[in-house]
Amino acid sequence: MAQDAVERVLGRLITDERFRRAVSDSLEAACVQQGYTLSPTELRFLSELELKEIGALAARINPGLMRADTPLP
């Protein structure tokens, strides 16, 4: 597994609302568009994540850690 890519995707999911929305449409397309190279197994594992739960976690993160182009809650 490319752990680095997995960690980057997880970080983006938590800190970037636009990326979360793109992933909700298509995880694979969003990752390809952003240049993340993931194996089919990694994509499957990431697709099993509950985006609603990640969004709830994101809402609890200090706004200073969010991507600048992400609207604040």
N, C-alpha and C positions, 0 to 999 in steps of 0.2 A: 504494500500500500504506500501511496505517496502521502505520508502523514502530514507533510507541510501543506499540501493542497487541501486536504481535509480540514486542517486547522484554519486555514485562510477562509474557506467557505463557511465554516462555523462562525468565525469572527464576523464575517460580512453579514451573515444571517442575523446576528445579534445587533449589529451597529448600523445597518443600512436597510431602511424600510423599503426603498425602491428595489433593492436586490431581493428582499423577501417576497415582494409582490411578483417580481419576474420569476422567481423560483416556484411560486404557487401556480403559475401558468405552465412552466416546464423547467424542472430542475436541470436537466441535461442542456437545454438550449441556453439557459442563463449562465451556466458554468462555461460552456463553450464560448459564449459571447464575451465573458470576462477573462478568458484565457486559462481557466482552471482545467488541468488534465487529470481526469479521474477514471479509475477502472470501473467496469460494470458493477463489480461488487461494492465499491465505494459509493457509486451512485445509488445502488439499491439500499445500502445502509442509511445514507443521507435522506433518501426519499421516505424512509420510515419515520423520520422526525415529525413531530406535531408542530406545524408552523404557528398555530395558535398559541402554543406554550412558549415558543421562542419569542413571539410578539409580546407575550406577557412578561417574559424576562427582560426584553428590550425596554419595556416601559419602566422597569425598575432601575435601569442603568443610568448613571449620572449623565445628563445631556452633553456634558463636555466630552464624553467618550464617543458620542454618535458622529457619524459622517456629517460633514458640513452641509451637504445638500439634502439631508434627511429632515423632514418636518418634525419638530418637537411635539410630543404628546400634549 
